[in-house]
Amino acid sequence: MSTKPESGNPDNPRARIQELPHLPPLATVARELLLELNREEIDINRLCRIIEQDPGLTARLIGVANSAYFSQREPIYDLSTAIIRVLGLNLVKSLSLGIALSAPFDTRACPAFRLDHYWCLAMLTSTLASQLASQAQLEPGANEYLFLGGLLHNLGDLVLAHCFPKQVCEVLRQTEASPTTPVDALQQNLIGLRASEAGVILGHKWHLPERILHVISHHHDHQYRGESWRAVCLIGYCSHLVRKEYCTMESDAIPDLITSHNVLELPENAVAAALERLRSKGEQTHSLARTLAGRGA
């Protein structure tokens, strides 16, 4: 169990995130999974050996395979069967890395932060981006990290909830009371740091792939035109769509949503069809998010 932050300079949140001992080095499993990202071919036996070093992660993935989201008739009891019959190598790699990277964070001191909502947004964003990828004229190789980018795009929310639980509770309280106030503006005012900035600071500390850092840093910046900008824009667009569909949408984000849609030149019917597929699995997705959060179905 990680230690809650008790030291550091509260007036310098960047230094607090970078220097406090409660942000440990990457666990062995997460480090080895990151190495797998650089391999051209994934070996199922090697991947299983890495994941099975962490019994909790193994159990979580088997739970995902047995969730209502995948509608399996026969129960799954082991990881290799979960990969072969249900999840597939690429999905398991992304999910296992997403779970492993989120494991060090303890958000219990921030009761307003719902971990299942965090995972629901991550999964829906990843799924929607993957469904729209073929329509978005993405950069070469973007499909290899698109799902993982969607899973990790809001990693900074976890960092802030762990490091600054009282302030994040206040951010969430004010967001509920005034939905038109942008969340990042509240984070800046109350914490001195936006979630995207916190996620990038952590990402550099943990040596996450540069493409993932671009997603974390720029997914809500519709004017970003740096490396892999189309994939970054797609993930941000899908995150906005999911928030609009399932949450109270900040009014200032609507023009960004329209701009991103126009820049990506996505067909209206493709977006509508993808959203309808998400809606059709709404309850299953929320159940899956609870499993990813470690709270069962």
C-alpha positions in Angstrom: 0.0 0.0 0.0 1.4 3.4 -0.9 1.9 6.1 1.7 -0.3 9.2 1.5 1.5 12.4 0.9 2.6 14.2 4.0 5.6 16.2 2.9 6.7 18.4 0.1 5.9 22.0 -0.6 2.1 22.5 -1.0 2.8 25.8 -2.8 4.8 24.0 -5.5 2.6 21.1 -6.7 5.0 20.2 -9.6 7.8 19.7 -7.1 5.5 17.8 -4.8 4.5 15.3 -7.5 8.1 14.9 -8.7 9.8 14.6 -5.3 7.5 12.8 -2.9 8.3 9.2 -2.1 4.7 8.1 -2.4 5.2 8.0 -6.2 7.4 4.9 -6.5 9.4 3.7 -9.4 7.6 1.5 -11.8 6.7 -1.9 -10.5 8.5 -4.8 -12.2 5.4 -6.0 -14.0 4.6 -2.5 -15.4 8.3 -2.0 -16.5 8.3 -5.3 -18.3 4.9 -4.6 -19.9 6.3 -1.3 -21.2 9.2 -3.2 -22.8 6.6 -5.3 -24.6 5.3 -2.2 -26.3 8.5 -2.0 -28.3 8.3 -5.6 -29.6 7.0 -6.1 -33.1 5.5 -9.5 -32.2 3.8 -10.4 -29.0 4.5 -13.9 -27.5 1.5 -15.1 -25.5 3.6 -17.3 -23.2 6.0 -14.4 -22.4 3.1 -12.0 -21.8 1.4 -14.5 -19.5 4.6 -15.0 -17.5 5.0 -11.2 -17.0 1.4 -10.7 -15.9 1.3 -13.8 -13.7 4.0 -12.2 -11.5 1.2 -10.1 -10.1 -1.7 -12.3 -8.9 -4.0 -9.3 -8.4 -3.5 -8.2 -12.0 -4.0 -11.7 -13.2 -7.3 -12.0 -11.3 -8.5 -8.7 -12.6 -7.9 -9.6 -16.2 -9.7 -13.0 -15.7 -12.5 -11.0 -14.2 -12.6 -8.8 -17.2 -12.8 -11.8 -19.5 -15.7 -13.1 -17.5 -17.6 -9.8 -17.4 -20.9 -9.2 -19.0 -19.2 -7.0 -21.5 -17.8 -10.0 -23.4 -20.8 -12.3 -22.9 -18.9 -15.6 -22.5 -21.1 -18.7 -22.2 -18.4 -20.7 -20.4 -16.5 -19.3 -17.4 -12.8 -18.5 -17.9 -10.4 -19.7 -15.2 -6.9 -19.0 -16.5 -5.1 -16.1 -18.2 -4.0 -17.9 -21.3 -7.6 -19.0 -22.0 -8.8 -15.4 -21.4 -6.3 -14.1 -24.0 -6.9 -16.8 -26.6 -10.7 -17.1 -26.3 -11.8 -13.6 -25.3 -9.5 -10.7 -25.1 -6.6 -11.1 -27.5 -3.0 -10.2 -27.1 -3.2 -6.5 -27.9 -6.1 -5.8 -25.6 -4.6 -7.7 -22.7 -1.3 -5.8 -23.2 -3.1 -2.5 -23.0 -5.4 -3.4 -20.2 -2.7 -5.0 -18.1 -0.4 -2.0 -18.5 -3.3 0.4 -17.8 -4.1 -1.4 -14.6 -0.5 -1.8 -13.5 0.2 1.9 -14.0 -2.8 2.9 -12.0 -2.1 0.5 -9.1 0.1 2.7 -7.0 -2.6 5.4 -6.5 -4.8 5.4 -3.5 -7.9 7.7 -4.0 -9.8 6.6 -0.8 -9.0 10.0 0.8 -10.9 11.6 -2.0 -14.4 10.1 -1.7 -15.8 12.3 -4.4 -13.4 10.7 -7.0 -15.2 7.7 -8.4 -12.6 5.1 -9.6 -15.3 3.2 -11.5 -16.2 6.4 -13.4 -12.5 7.0 -14.1 -12.3 3.6 -15.7 -15.6 3.9 -17.5 -14.4 7.1 -19.2 -11.0 5.5 -20.1 -12.7 2.3 -21.5 -15.3 4.2 -23.5 -12.8 6.6 -24.9 -10.5 3.8 -26.0 -13.3 1.8 -27.5 -14.8 4.7 -29.4 -11.4 5.8 -30.7 -10.7 2.3 -31.9 -14.0 2.1 -33.7 -13.4 5.4 -35.5 -9.7 4.9 -36.3 -10.4 3.6 -39.8 -12.2 6.9 -40.6 -9.7 9.3 -39.1 -6.7 8.9 -41.6 -4.3 8.3 -38.7 -0.6 8.4 -38.8 1.3 5.2 -39.6 1.5 3.0 -36.5 -1.1 4.9 -34.6 -3.4 1.9 -34.2 -0.7 0.2 -32.2 -1.0 2.6 -29.3 -4.5 4.1 -29.8 -6.3 1.9 -27.3 -3.6 2.3 -24.7 -3.6 6.1 -25.3 -7.3 6.2 -24.6 -6.9 4.2 -21.4 -4.2 6.5 -20.1 -5.3 9.9 -21.5 -6.8 10.9 -18.1 -4.1 9.3 -15.9 -3.4 12.8 -14.4 -6.8 12.7 -12.7 -5.5 9.7 -10.6 -2.3 11.6 -9.8 -4.2 14.7 -8.5 -6.8 12.6 -6.5 -3.9 10.8 -4.8 -1.7 13.8 -4.2 -4.3 16.4 -3.4 -7.5 14.6 -2.3 -9.1 17.6 -0.4 -8.5 19.9 -3.3 -9.8 17.4 -5.9 -12.9 16.9 -3.8 -13.5 20.7 -3.9 -12.9 20.7 -7.6 -15.5 18.0 -8.1 -17.9 19.8 -5.7 -17.7 23.0 -7.6 -18.0 21.2 -11.0 -21.2 19.6 -9.8 -22.5 23.0 -8.5 -21.4 24.9 -11.7 -21.1 22.5 -14.6 -20.2 25.3 -17.1 -17.0 26.0 -15.3 -14.1 24.2 -17.0 -12.6 21.5 -14.8 -9.0 22.4 -15.8 -9.6 26.0 -14.7 -10.8 24.8 -11.3 -7.8 22.5 -11.0 -5.4 25.4 -11.9 -7.1 27.7 -9.3 -7.4 25.2 -6.5 -4.3 23.0 -7.0 -2.0 25.0 -9.2 -1.8 22.2 -11.7 -4.0 20.7 -14.3 -4.6 17.0 -14.6 -2.9 16.8 -18.0 0.2 18.5 -16.6 0.3 16.1 -13.6 0.0 13.1 -15.9 2.9 14.3 -18.1 5.1 14.9 -15.0 4.4 11.3 -13.9 4.8 10.0 -17.4 8.3 11.5 -17.7 9.2 10.1 -14.2 8.1 6.6 -15.3 9.5 6.9 -18.8 6.2 6.3 -20.6 6.4 6.2 -24.4 6.5 9.7 -26.0 3.4 9.0 -28.0 1.4 8.3 -24.8 2.8 11.5 -23.3 1.6 13.5 -26.3 -1.9 12.0 -25.7 -1.9 12.8 -22.0 -0.6 16.3 -22.6 -2.6 17.5 -25.6 -5.8 15.4 -25.9 -8.0 18.3 -25.1 -6.0 20.8 -27.2 -7.8 20.9 -30.5 -5.1 23.2 -31.9 -2.3 20.8 -31.3 -0.4 19.9 -34.5 2.7 18.2 -33.2 3.7 14.6 -33.5 0.9 12.1 -34.1 -1.6 14.9 -33.8 -4.4 13.1 -35.6 -4.4 10.2 -33.1 -4.1 12.7 -30.2 -7.0 14.7 -31.7 -9.1 11.6 -32.1 -8.6 10.5 -28.5 -9.5 14.0 -27.3 -12.6 14.1 -29.5 -13.8 10.7 -28.3 -13.2 11.7 -24.6 -15.3 14.9 -25.2 -18.0 12.8 -26.9 -18.1 10.3 -24.0 -18.3 13.1 -21.5 -21.1 14.8 -23.4 -22.9 11.5 -23.7 -22.5 10.3 -20.1 -21.5 13.4 -18.0 -22.4 17.0 -17.8 -20.5 18.7 -20.6 -18.7 21.9 -20.0 -20.2 24.5 -22.4 -16.8 25.8 -23.5 -15.8 22.4 -24.7 -18.5 22.3 -27.4 -16.7 24.5 -29.9 -13.6 22.3 -29.4 -15.7 19.2 -30.1 -17.0 20.7 -33.4 -13.6 21.8 -34.4 -12.0 18.4 -33.8 -14.8 16.7 -35.7 -14.3 19.0 -38.7 -10.5 18.6 -38.6 -10.7 14.8 -38.5 -13.3 14.8 -41.3 -15.2 12.0 -39.6 -18.5 10.9 -41.4 -21.5 11.8 -39.3 -23.0 8.3 -39.8 -19.8 6.6 -38.6 -19.8 8.6 -35.4 -23.5 8.0 -34.8 -23.1 4.3 -35.4 -20.1 4.1 -33.0 -22.0 6.0 -30.3 -25.0 3.7 -30.7 -22.8 0.7 -30.2 -21.5 2.2 -27.0 -25.1 2.9 -25.8 -26.1 -0.7 -26.5 -23.5 -2.0 -24.1 -23.9 0.7 -21.5 -24.6 -1.5 -18.5 -22.0 -4.0 -19.5 -19.4 -1.2 -19.8 -20.2 0.1 -16.3 -19.9 -3.4 -15.0 -16.5 -3.8 -16.7 -15.4 -0.5 -15.3 -16.2 -1.7 -11.8 -14.1 -4.8 -12.4 -11.2 -2.7 -13.7 -11.5 -0.6 -10.5 -11.2 -3.7 -8.4 -14.8 -3.5 -7.1 -16.3 -6.5 -8.7 -19.5 -6.5 -10.9 
